[in-house]
């Protein structure tokens, strides 16, 4: 039966792959044939290895076949909520870290604690990162699956041509180096190489949010914090926000970032990926999958580097995905067995993501090529959005408000005083709404 609103849906064929799958559990042995629906949100170009892993499962488990379905991230949460509330939805679903607790509190996901007790995953729950993000009281509403962050990415050849012998280590150095890398390389009177590029658009799921948080955290600030009595409050003033706005606007003011990027919100936009590959941008900020796309397109080597440090520390977001069981699933035991398989080392032999299990993460890190070594180190500086989640403010709304107000300032629609004050006001509103 077709499900409404799904943009990509395919029945994964039972192709035998050379992978060693876990032995069948009592739940799987001799069971009647069932079909599970598994949903994830990444684009087709990033999930070939995941498709292979599901194919391998299907080949080894004729009585538990899995349909693989993709709903893009921008639509995924709203669609999932609608479907589960109506009694439907996928059996096993990939959700963002920041959704897990809210979906669980709303009764839309199954508590996995009973499954963990009778059939623990991997080396046990203690081997998984970020389990606190899905924990509400004595219940846990998902198993952390993958972790990710963003690093700086660059063209070493362009830095060398400009006499830059090391990647900038601080935010101030980044601004200085970006200006030096902004050039008219062809002598046409027009800039054809920019120093630093990022998708600076005001889209609700745009990338400015991540850079802004990295800058704030590294300088000892955060959007939400607890006071001495444990009460949540907005952790920044309009002046704090204005300082961050002024820093990122400086790249446009000094012409070291193209103003056209104020209309681009997604890091995977072909212009973003292609600019690094072509060398029209010397430095950018990408997740691992986007970096690899750019590396494939580039005729010159590209490399990762650490996000600049601030006055207090070096930081970036630690994002990730959780695997969860739909509260409506008719096959919870079979779904749990498949979920554990997705979190196993067998899956990560083909799936190009970083696992949220420490034991398997070490295996994957050891296989990284030299150009990607900084990614593994950057993960150690990762900060989750836990405080934002547990403050009660809607994190997606915080994300959208941040991009909206920064975009309004970048584009000249608002003054820095208006935009910074409006963002703090929006956060206070979201915090108040979350307490109702």
VOPAGU-2260 file (C-alpha; in pm, 1 decimal, decimal comma):
REM VOPAGU-2260
SITE   aa  ch    i         X         Y         Z
SITE  UNK   A    0       0,0       0,0       0,0
SITE  UNK   A    1     139,9     338,9     -96,5
SITE  UNK   A    2     183,2     592,5     179,2
SITE  UNK   A    3      93,7     958,1     110,2
SITE  UNK   A    4     362,2    1224,9      89,6
SITE  UNK   A    5     659,8     993,7      51,6
SITE  UNK   A    6     900,1    1133,0    -207,8
SITE  UNK   A    7    1113,5     825,2    -249,7
SITE  UNK   A    8    1005,2     470,3    -176,5
SITE  UNK   A    9    1156,4     147,3    -293,4
SITE  UNK   A   10    1126,3    -217,3    -206,9
SITE  UNK   A   11    1478,0    -331,7    -136,7
SITE  UNK   A   12    1560,4    -650,9    -331,1
SITE  UNK   A   13    1698,4    -951,8    -148,6
SITE  UNK   A   14    2047,3    -934,6    -297,2
SITE  UNK   A   15    2304,3   -1151,2    -122,6
SITE  UNK   A   16    2603,9    -947,3      -8,1
SITE  UNK   A   17    2934,0   -1065,3     137,8
SITE  UNK   A   18    2858,2    -949,6     488,9
SITE  UNK   A   19    2851,3   -1149,4     809,0
SITE  UNK   A   20    2510,8   -1094,7     967,3
SITE  UNK   A   21    2428,6   -1166,7    1330,5
SITE  UNK   A   22    2283,2   -1505,5    1408,2
SITE  UNK   A   23    1904,3   -1520,3    1413,8
SITE  UNK   A   24    1755,0   -1455,5    1756,7
SITE  UNK   A   25    1464,9   -1656,0    1898,8
SITE  UNK   A   26    1238,9   -1368,5    1791,4
SITE  UNK   A   27    1340,9   -1418,4    1428,3
SITE  UNK   A   28    1358,1   -1796,0    1413,5
SITE  UNK   A   29    1047,6   -1962,6    1274,0
SITE  UNK   A   30     843,2   -1643,3    1277,2
SITE  UNK   A   31     563,3   -1577,9    1032,2
SITE  UNK   A   32     664,1   -1355,1     743,4
SITE  UNK   A   33     627,8    -983,3     814,0
SITE  UNK   A   34     721,0    -665,4     631,0
SITE  UNK   A   35     873,2    -374,7     819,8
SITE  UNK   A   36     887,4     -19,7     691,1
SITE  UNK   A   37    1211,5     167,1     767,2
SITE  UNK   A   38    1228,9     541,3     704,3
SITE  UNK   A   39    1530,2     771,7     690,9
SITE  UNK   A   40    1590,1    1127,3     572,7
SITE  UNK   A   41    1918,3    1160,9     382,3
SITE  UNK   A   42    1932,6    1209,7       3,3
SITE  UNK   A   43    1999,4     911,1    -227,4
SITE  UNK   A   44    2362,0    1007,0    -292,5
SITE  UNK   A   45    2447,0     965,7      77,1
SITE  UNK   A   46    2280,8     631,9     151,3
SITE  UNK   A   47    2408,8     379,4    -101,3
SITE  UNK   A   48    2587,4     192,7     177,8
SITE  UNK   A   49    2274,9     192,1     392,8
SITE  UNK   A   50    2072,5      48,5     107,0
SITE  UNK   A   51    2331,6    -229,4      74,6
SITE  UNK   A   52    2303,4    -304,5     445,3
SITE  UNK   A   53    1924,7    -334,8     419,9
SITE  UNK   A   54    1961,0    -554,9     113,4
SITE  UNK   A   55    2190,4    -781,3     314,6
SITE  UNK   A   56    1935,1    -803,0     595,1
SITE  UNK   A   57    1660,0    -897,2     350,6
SITE  UNK   A   58    1875,8   -1164,0     192,8
SITE  UNK   A   59    1944,0   -1322,7     530,7
SITE  UNK   A   60    1594,1   -1286,9     677,4
SITE  UNK   A   61    1329,8   -1408,6     431,6
SITE  UNK   A   62    1062,0   -1392,1     701,9
SITE  UNK   A   63    1134,3   -1030,0     793,0
SITE  UNK   A   64    1156,2    -815,6     483,3
SITE  UNK   A   65    1225,3    -445,2     509,8
SITE  UNK   A   66    1100,7    -169,9     283,5
SITE  UNK   A   67    1338,1     125,7     265,5
SITE  UNK   A   68    1178,3     469,2     246,2
SITE  UNK   A   69    1316,7     822,8     234,0
SITE  UNK   A   70    1134,7    1135,9     340,6
SITE  UNK   A   71    1360,5    1446,1     320,7
SITE  UNK   A   72    1452,1    1600,8     653,6
SITE  UNK   A   73    1261,8    1921,1     586,0
SITE  UNK   A   74     934,0    1726,4     572,9
SITE  UNK   A   75    1018,9    1431,5     795,7
SITE  UNK   A   76     916,9    1546,9    1143,3
SITE  UNK   A   77     580,5    1695,3    1051,6
SITE  UNK   A   78     490,4    1397,1     834,3
SITE  UNK   A   79     595,2    1147,0    1100,3
SITE  UNK   A   80     384,4    1317,7    1367,2
SITE  UNK   A   81      79,0    1327,7    1138,8
SITE  UNK   A   82     109,7     961,6    1045,7
SITE  UNK   A   83     168,8     827,5    1395,7
SITE  UNK   A   84    -113,6    1034,9    1540,3
SITE  UNK   A   85    -338,3     881,7    1272,7
SITE  UNK   A   86    -230,2     529,5    1372,6
SITE  UNK   A   87      19,3     473,1    1089,6
SITE  UNK   A   88     381,4     553,6    1010,2
SITE  UNK   A   89     698,2     347,3     964,3
SITE  UNK   A   90     788,0      65,5    1202,3
SITE  UNK   A   91    1149,5     175,4    1246,3
SITE  UNK   A   92    1243,1     537,2    1186,3
SITE  UNK   A   93    1551,4     754,5    1185,1
SITE  UNK   A   94    1489,1    1076,4    1378,4
SITE  UNK   A   95    1711,8    1367,9    1464,4
SITE  UNK   A   96    1867,7    1378,1    1811,3
SITE  UNK   A   97    1671,4    1692,3    1890,1
SITE  UNK   A   98    1333,6    1532,3    1813,0
SITE  UNK   A   99    1363,7    1217,5    2022,1
SITE  UNK   A  100    1260,1    1337,1    2368,1
SITE  UNK   A  101     963,4    1541,1    2241,9
SITE  UNK   A  102     833,5    1259,4    2022,9
SITE  UNK   A  103     866,8    1020,4    2315,9
SITE  UNK   A  104     695,4    1252,3    2562,0
SITE  UNK   A  105     409,7    1283,5    2314,3
SITE  UNK   A  106     357,8     907,3    2313,7
SITE  UNK   A  107     464,7     863,6    1951,3
SITE  UNK   A  108     768,2     637,6    2012,2
SITE  UNK   A  109     814,9     319,2    2209,9
SITE  UNK   A  110    1021,4     309,5    2526,2
SITE  UNK   A  111    1318,2      85,8    2439,6
SITE  UNK   A  112    1420,1       9,3    2799,2
SITE  UNK   A  113    1230,1    -324,7    2807,0
SITE  UNK   A  114    1399,6    -431,3    2481,1
SITE  UNK   A  115    1742,9    -327,9    2607,5
SITE  UNK   A  116    1695,6    -537,5    2921,2
SITE  UNK   A  117    1600,4    -855,2    2734,7
SITE  UNK   A  118    1814,5    -812,1    2420,5
SITE  UNK   A  119    2082,2    -541,0    2463,3
SITE  UNK   A  120    2238,5    -377,0    2157,4
SITE  UNK   A  121    2609,3    -414,0    2082,4
SITE  UNK   A  122    2818,2    -390,4    2398,6
SITE  UNK   A  123    2526,0    -247,9    2591,6
SITE  UNK   A  124    2363,5      91,0    2624,4
SITE  UNK   A  125    2665,5     229,7    2809,5
SITE  UNK   A  126    2870,3     209,4    2490,3
SITE  UNK   A  127    2641,8     456,5    2310,0
SITE  UNK   A  128    2691,4     833,6    2294,8
SITE  UNK   A  129    2413,2    1087,3    2360,7
SITE  UNK   A  130    2157,6     850,6    2515,0
SITE  UNK   A  131    2057,9    1139,3    2744,5
SITE  UNK   A  132    1898,1    1319,9    2451,6
SITE  UNK   A  133    1624,3    1057,4    2430,7
SITE  UNK   A  134    1589,3     993,4    2803,1
SITE  UNK   A  135    1277,7    1117,4    2981,1
SITE  UNK   A  136    1253,9    1001,3    3341,4
SITE  UNK   A  137    1312,2     626,0    3345,3
SITE  UNK   A  138    1225,8     583,8    2977,9
SITE  UNK   A  139    1446,5     599,1    2668,8
SITE  UNK   A  140    1276,1     664,7    2337,3
SITE  UNK   A  141    1546,0     575,5    2088,5
SITE  UNK   A  142    1888,0     426,4    2031,0
SITE  UNK   A  143    2153,7     679,1    1917,4
SITE  UNK   A  144    2265,8     564,1    1574,3
SITE  UNK   A  145    2504,9     804,8    1404,9
SITE  UNK   A  146    2692,1    1114,9    1513,3
SITE  UNK   A  147    2805,6    1399,9    1296,4
SITE  UNK   A  148    2950,4    1745,3    1308,9
SITE  UNK   A  149    3086,5    2001,3    1064,7
SITE  UNK   A  150    3448,0    2091,7    1005,1
SITE  UNK   A  151    3622,1    2356,9     806,1
SITE  UNK   A  152    3709,9    2236,7     456,6
SITE  UNK   A  153    3958,1    2394,3     220,3
SITE  UNK   A  154    4172,6    2377,2     -90,2
SITE  UNK   A  155    4536,4    2342,5      26,6
SITE  UNK   A  156    4667,8    2454,7    -313,4
SITE  UNK   A  157    4489,5    2790,7    -288,1
SITE  UNK   A  158    4625,4    2858,2      60,3
SITE  UNK   A  159    4978,3    2770,2     -55,7
SITE  UNK   A  160    4953,5    3006,6    -354,5
SITE  UNK   A  161    4870,0    3290,4    -115,8
SITE  UNK   A  162    5162,2    3206,9     111,7
SITE  UNK   A  163    4945,1    3072,4     393,5
SITE  UNK   A  164    5140,3    2795,7     563,0
SITE  UNK   A  165    4881,5    2675,8     816,8
SITE  UNK   A  166    4506,2    2676,4     846,1
SITE  UNK   A  167    4370,4    2962,2    1062,8
SITE  UNK   A  168    4330,1    2850,5    1423,4
SITE  UNK   A  169    4107,0    3126,8    1565,2
SITE  UNK   A  170    3797,1    3308,5    1440,5
SITE  UNK   A  171    3998,3    3627,8    1406,4
SITE  UNK   A  172    4261,6    3450,6    1198,6
SITE  UNK   A  173    3988,5    3306,0     976,4
SITE  UNK   A  174    3863,5    3654,6     891,7
SITE  UNK   A  175    4217,2    3775,5     815,0
SITE  UNK   A  176    4304,6    3473,4     601,6
SITE  UNK   A  177    3971,9    3487,2     416,8
SITE  UNK   A  178    4045,5    3842,2     307,1
SITE  UNK   A  179    4390,3    3741,0     184,9
SITE  UNK   A  180    4238,7    3454,1     -15,5
SITE  UNK   A  181    3984,0    3674,9    -189,7
SITE  UNK   A  182    4132,9    3745,1    -531,9
SITE  UNK   A  183    4087,3    3843,2    -892,9
SITE  UNK   A  184    4297,8    3555,6   -1022,1
SITE  UNK   A  185    4232,1    3624,8   -1390,9
SITE  UNK   A  186    4292,6    3999,0   -1389,1
SITE  UNK   A  187    3941,8    4077,9   -1511,7
SITE  UNK   A  188    3863,0    4330,3   -1240,9
SITE  UNK   A  189    3615,4    4091,6   -1082,5
SITE  UNK   A  190    3660,0    3864,4    -781,9
SITE  UNK   A  191    3669,0    3502,5    -891,4
SITE  UNK   A  192    3805,8    3345,0    -571,4
SITE  UNK   A  193    3650,0    3406,4    -231,9
SITE  UNK   A  194    3811,4    3335,0     101,8
SITE  UNK   A  195    3524,3    3186,1     304,9
SITE  UNK   A  196    3184,8    3064,1     187,8
SITE  UNK   A  197    2889,5    2923,0     378,6
SITE  UNK   A  198    2516,3    2903,7     297,6
SITE  UNK   A  199    2403,4    3219,2     475,4
SITE  UNK   A  200    2038,3    3213,9     370,7
SITE  UNK   A  201    1743,6    3263,4     604,6
SITE  UNK   A  202    1583,7    2923,4     536,6
SITE  UNK   A  203    1454,1    2759,9     856,2
SITE  UNK   A  204    1696,5    2466,5     827,2
SITE  UNK   A  205    1994,6    2662,9     696,6
SITE  UNK   A  206    2356,4    2623,2     804,3
SITE  UNK   A  207    2410,8    2964,1     967,8
SITE  UNK   A  208    2262,6    2817,8    1287,9
SITE  UNK   A  209    2550,4    2573,6    1327,7
SITE  UNK   A  210    2825,6    2829,3    1271,0
SITE  UNK   A  211    2660,1    3075,7    1507,9
SITE  UNK   A  212    2642,7    2814,0    1783,4
SITE  UNK   A  213    3004,3    2708,6    1728,8
SITE  UNK   A  214    3111,8    3073,2    1760,1
SITE  UNK   A  215    2899,9    3131,2    2071,6
SITE  UNK   A  216    3004,7    2812,9    2252,0
SITE  UNK   A  217    3372,0    2867,6    2176,4
SITE  UNK   A  218    3344,6    3212,4    2334,9
SITE  UNK   A  219    3169,4    3090,4    2650,6
SITE  UNK   A  220    2810,5    3177,5    2557,2
SITE  UNK   A  221    2500,1    2970,9    2481,6
SITE  UNK   A  222    2143,8    3049,3    2377,7
SITE  UNK   A  223    1986,1    2868,9    2675,3
SITE  UNK   A  224    2122,9    2818,0    3025,7
SITE  UNK   A  225    2009,1    2734,8    3378,7
SITE  UNK   A  226    2037,1    2986,9    3658,9
SITE  UNK   A  227    2165,7    2900,4    4007,3
SITE  UNK   A  228    1824,9    2763,1    4101,0
SITE  UNK   A  229    1801,0    2538,5    3796,0
SITE  UNK   A  230    1552,8    2760,0    3612,0
SITE  UNK   A  231    1601,3    2785,5    3236,5
SITE  UNK   A  232    1662,1    3128,1    3086,0
SITE  UNK   A  233    1790,4    3282,6    2765,3
SITE  UNK   A  234    2169,3    3285,5    2789,6
SITE  UNK   A  235    2250,3    3577,1    2559,3
SITE  UNK   A  236    2178,6    3947,8    2548,8
SITE  UNK   A  237    2105,4    4147,7    2233,8
SITE  UNK   A  238    2461,4    4277,2    2261,0
SITE  UNK   A  239    2598,1    3921,5    2261,0
SITE  UNK   A  240    2395,3    3836,8    1950,7
SITE  UNK   A  241    2501,0    4159,6    1780,9
SITE  UNK   A  242    2866,1    4064,7    1830,5
SITE  UNK   A  243    2812,3    3734,8    1648,1
SITE  UNK   A  244    2612,9    3905,0    1372,3
SITE  UNK   A  245    2883,8    4163,3    1325,5
SITE  UNK   A  246    3151,3    3895,6    1296,3
SITE  UNK   A  247    2979,9    3696,3    1021,9
SITE  UNK   A  248    2858,5    4007,0     838,2
SITE  UNK   A  249    3222,5    4119,2     820,4
SITE  UNK   A  250    3289,2    3853,3     554,6
SITE  UNK   A  251    3035,5    4019,1     326,6
SITE  UNK   A  252    3151,7    4368,6     419,2
SITE  UNK   A  253    3514,6    4291,8     331,2
SITE  UNK   A  254    3397,0    4107,1      16,5
SITE  UNK   A  255    3561,2    3779,5     122,7
SITE  UNK   A  256    3228,1    3596,5      92,8
SITE  UNK   A  257    2995,8    3637,1    -207,9
SITE  UNK   A  258    2670,4    3812,7    -122,3
SITE  UNK   A  259    2487,4    3566,8    -348,4
SITE  UNK   A  260    2514,6    3312,1     -64,9
SITE  UNK   A  261    2266,8    3515,0     140,2
SITE  UNK   A  262    2008,5    3348,5     -85,4
SITE  UNK   A  263    2146,5    2994,4     -29,5
SITE  UNK   A  264    2051,2    2804,2     284,5
SITE  UNK   A  265    2156,5    2444,6     224,4
SITE  UNK   A  266    2518,6    2328,9     240,8
SITE  UNK   A  267    2448,2    2057,9     -17,0
SITE  UNK   A  268    2339,3    2315,9    -272,4
SITE  UNK   A  269    2529,7    2251,0    -598,1
SITE  UNK   A  270    2673,9    2602,2    -578,9
SITE  UNK   A  271    2820,4    2533,5    -235,3
SITE  UNK   A  272    2966,3    2195,8    -328,7
SITE  UNK   A  273    3090,1    2313,8    -666,5
SITE  UNK   A  274    3251,3    2632,0    -535,5
SITE  UNK   A  275    3503,8    2435,5    -330,7
SITE  UNK   A  276    3559,6    2185,3    -610,5
SITE  UNK   A  277    3618,5    2463,2    -868,3
SITE  UNK   A  278    3825,5    2675,3    -634,4
SITE  UNK   A  279    3594,0    2976,4    -647,6
SITE  UNK   A  280    3582,6    2940,5    -269,0
SITE  UNK   A  281    3896,2    2852,8     -78,2
SITE  UNK   A  282    3739,9    2767,4     259,1
SITE  UNK   A  283    3396,5    2647,5     363,9
SITE  UNK   A  284    3225,1    2455,1     643,2
SITE  UNK   A  285    3076,5    2114,0     561,3
SITE  UNK   A  286    2954,6    1792,9     712,4
SITE  UNK   A  287    3146,4    1481,3     610,4
SITE  UNK   A  288    2905,4    1367,8     338,3
SITE  UNK   A  289    2910,6    1709,4     169,6
SITE  UNK   A  290    3289,5    1721,1     189,8
SITE  UNK   A  291    3308,9    1388,0      12,2
SITE  UNK   A  292    3081,2    1509,9    -265,4
SITE  UNK   A  293    3307,0    1811,8    -317,0
SITE  UNK   A  294    3619,0    1593,3    -308,3
SITE  UNK   A  295    3475,9    1373,6    -585,5
SITE  UNK   A  296    3412,1    1677,7    -803,1
SITE  UNK   A  297    3744,5    1852,3    -742,3
SITE  UNK   A  298    4048,3    1797,1    -963,1
SITE  UNK   A  299    4268,3    1926,4    -682,5
SITE  UNK   A  300    4294,8    1782,3    -329,1
SITE  UNK   A  301    4056,4    1912,3     -64,9
SITE  UNK   A  302    4111,8    1873,4     307,6
SITE  UNK   A  303    3937,8    1910,5     641,8
SITE  UNK   A  304    4052,8    2130,7     930,5
SITE  UNK   A  305    3928,6    2206,8    1281,3
SITE  UNK   A  306    3666,5    2474,1    1337,4
SITE  UNK   A  307    3842,2    2785,9    1476,5
SITE  UNK   A  308    3868,1    2821,1    1851,9
SITE  UNK   A  309    3730,2    3114,7    2044,7
SITE  UNK   A  310    3838,5    3284,0    2365,0
SITE  UNK   A  311    3733,3    2984,8    2579,5
SITE  UNK   A  312    3756,0    2666,7    2372,6
SITE  UNK   A  313    3706,7    2503,8    2034,0
SITE  UNK   A  314    3352,2    2384,2    1963,7
SITE  UNK   A  315    3109,8    2255,6    1705,5
SITE  UNK   A  316    2768,6    2095,6    1726,5
SITE  UNK   A  317    2745,0    1722,3    1788,7
SITE  UNK   A  318    2446,3    1623,5    1586,2
SITE  UNK   A  319    2319,5    1283,9    1511,2
SITE  UNK   A  320    2039,1    1048,4    1436,6
SITE  UNK   A  321    1844,4     814,4    1659,0
SITE  UNK   A  322    1674,1     490,9    1561,5
SITE  UNK   A  323    1328,8     461,8    1713,3
SITE  UNK   A  324    1030,8     228,1    1714,9
SITE  UNK   A  325     691,7     366,4    1619,8
SITE  UNK   A  326     444,9     336,8    1908,0
SITE  UNK   A  327     199,3     190,6    1653,5
SITE  UNK   A  328     419,8     -85,0    1515,2
SITE  UNK   A  329     256,7    -426,7    1502,2
SITE  UNK   A  330     597,8    -592,5    1508,3
SITE  UNK   A  331     797,6    -439,6    1795,1
SITE  UNK   A  332    1019,9    -743,4    1854,9
SITE  UNK   A  333    1111,8    -782,4    1488,7
SITE  UNK   A  334    1156,9    -406,4    1462,4
SITE  UNK   A  335    1396,6    -410,5    1757,1
SITE  UNK   A  336    1605,9    -687,5    1600,6
SITE  UNK   A  337    1630,8    -491,8    1274,8
SITE  UNK   A  338    1708,1    -172,5    1467,4
SITE  UNK   A  339    1994,9    -347,2    1647,4
SITE  UNK   A  340    2128,0    -471,1    1314,0
SITE  UNK   A  341    2128,4    -115,0    1176,6
SITE  UNK   A  342    2337,6     -11,0    1478,3
SITE  UNK   A  343    2583,4    -298,6    1436,4
SITE  UNK   A  344    2931,8    -300,4    1285,8
SITE  UNK   A  345    2794,5    -496,5     989,2
SITE  UNK   A  346    2591,9    -196,4     877,3
SITE  UNK   A  347    2881,8      46,3     918,5
SITE  UNK   A  348    3104,5    -163,0     693,2
SITE  UNK   A  349    2909,2     -21,5     399,6
SITE  UNK   A  350    2727,9     279,6     549,3
SITE  UNK   A  351    2952,1     588,2     535,0
SITE  UNK   A  352    2852,6     746,8     865,5
SITE  UNK   A  353    3006,1     770,1    1211,1
SITE  UNK   A  354    2840,0     532,9    1458,2
SITE  UNK   A  355    2720,5     651,7    1797,0
SITE  UNK   A  356    2886,5     350,5    1963,1
SITE  UNK   A  357    3234,5     406,0    2099,8
SITE  UNK   A  358    3362,9      60,3    2004,0
SITE  UNK   A  359    3251,6      83,9    1642,0
SITE  UNK   A  360    3347,0     452,7    1617,5
SITE  UNK   A  361    3708,6     357,9    1686,4
SITE  UNK   A  362    3697,5     106,8    1399,1
SITE  UNK   A  363    3562,4     367,1    1156,6
SITE  UNK   A  364    3809,9     637,3    1264,3
SITE  UNK   A  365    4100,3     402,8    1195,2
SITE  UNK   A  366    3986,8     370,3     834,3
SITE  UNK   A  367    3974,5     745,9     762,8
SITE  UNK   A  368    4202,8     883,8     490,6
SITE  UNK   A  369    4449,8    1157,3     585,3
SITE  UNK   A  370    4234,3    1434,4     434,9
SITE  UNK   A  371    3953,1    1348,7     678,2
SITE  UNK   A  372    4151,5    1298,0     999,5
SITE  UNK   A  373    4040,4    1636,6    1134,5
SITE  UNK   A  374    3680,4    1516,1    1129,7
SITE  UNK   A  375    3749,3    1250,8    1391,0
SITE  UNK   A  376    3923,4    1508,7    1611,0
SITE  UNK   A  377    3643,1    1761,5    1564,2
SITE  UNK   A  378    3393,6    1510,6    1704,2
SITE  UNK   A  379    3582,5    1529,9    2034,4
SITE  UNK   A  380    3494,9    1901,3    2055,2
SITE  UNK   A  381    3127,3    1835,3    1984,4
SITE  UNK   A  382    2848,3    1988,4    2193,0
SITE  UNK   A  383    2492,9    1856,0    2169,4
SITE  UNK   A  384    2179,2    2067,1    2177,2
SITE  UNK   A  385    2074,8    1898,1    2502,4
SITE  UNK   A  386    2034,9    2224,7    2695,6
SITE  UNK   A  387    1814,5    2367,3    2422,4
SITE  UNK   A  388    1599,8    2054,5    2416,3
SITE  UNK   A  389    1550,6    2033,3    2791,3
SITE  UNK   A  390    1494,0    2406,7    2831,7
SITE  UNK   A  391    1150,5    2343,4    2682,2
SITE  UNK   A  392    1200,7    2582,3    2391,0
SITE  UNK   A  393    1130,8    2432,3    2050,5
SITE  UNK   A  394    1474,7    2374,2    1897,3
SITE  UNK   A  395    1354,4    2379,4    1536,9
SITE  UNK   A  396    1187,0    2713,3    1605,7
SITE  UNK   A  397    1509,6    2843,9    1763,3
SITE  UNK   A  398    1698,4    2731,1    1451,4
SITE  UNK   A  399    1448,4    2900,6    1220,0
SITE  UNK   A  400    1447,3    3223,8    1422,5
SITE  UNK   A  401    1828,1    3240,5    1424,4
SITE  UNK   A  402    1854,2    3201,2    1048,8
SITE  UNK   A  403    1568,3    3446,6     992,7
SITE  UNK   A  404    1718,8    3724,9    1201,4
SITE  UNK   A  405    2076,1    3675,4    1081,0
SITE  UNK   A  406    1947,6    3665,9     723,2
SITE  UNK   A  407    1747,0    3983,6     778,1
SITE  UNK   A  408    2060,3    4160,0     898,4
SITE  UNK   A  409    2284,4    4019,2     624,0
SITE  UNK   A  410    2040,5    4132,8     355,1
SITE  UNK   A  411    1983,9    4478,7     501,0
SITE  UNK   A  412    1618,9    4421,2     590,4
SITE  UNK   A  413    1693,2    4498,7     956,1
SITE  UNK   A  414    1955,7    4691,0    1146,0
SITE  UNK   A  415    2183,4    4495,8    1377,3
SITE  UNK   A  416    2000,5    4645,6    1675,8
SITE  UNK   A  417    1661,8    4531,7    1543,4
SITE  UNK   A  418    1771,8    4185,1    1440,6
SITE  UNK   A  419    1961,0    4104,9    1761,6
SITE  UNK   A  420    1680,2    4231,6    1985,5
SITE  UNK   A  421    1419,5    4043,9    1783,7
SITE  UNK   A  422    1614,1    3718,2    1813,7
SITE  UNK   A  423    1642,1    3743,4    2192,3
SITE  UNK   A  424    1271,5    3830,6    2208,9
SITE  UNK   A  425    1188,2    3525,3    1997,2
SITE  UNK   A  426    1392,3    3299,7    2227,5
SITE  UNK   A  427    1215,9    3436,0    2536,1
SITE  UNK   A  428     881,5    3369,0    2369,6
SITE  UNK   A  429     979,2    3013,7    2279,7
SITE  UNK   A  430    1102,8    2952,2    2633,0
SITE  UNK   A  431     777,3    3081,5    2781,2
SITE  UNK   A  432     572,8    2868,1    2541,4
SITE  UNK   A  433     774,9    2561,5    2634,7
SITE  UNK   A  434     689,1    2608,5    3002,5
SITE  UNK   A  435     312,6    2606,5    2943,8
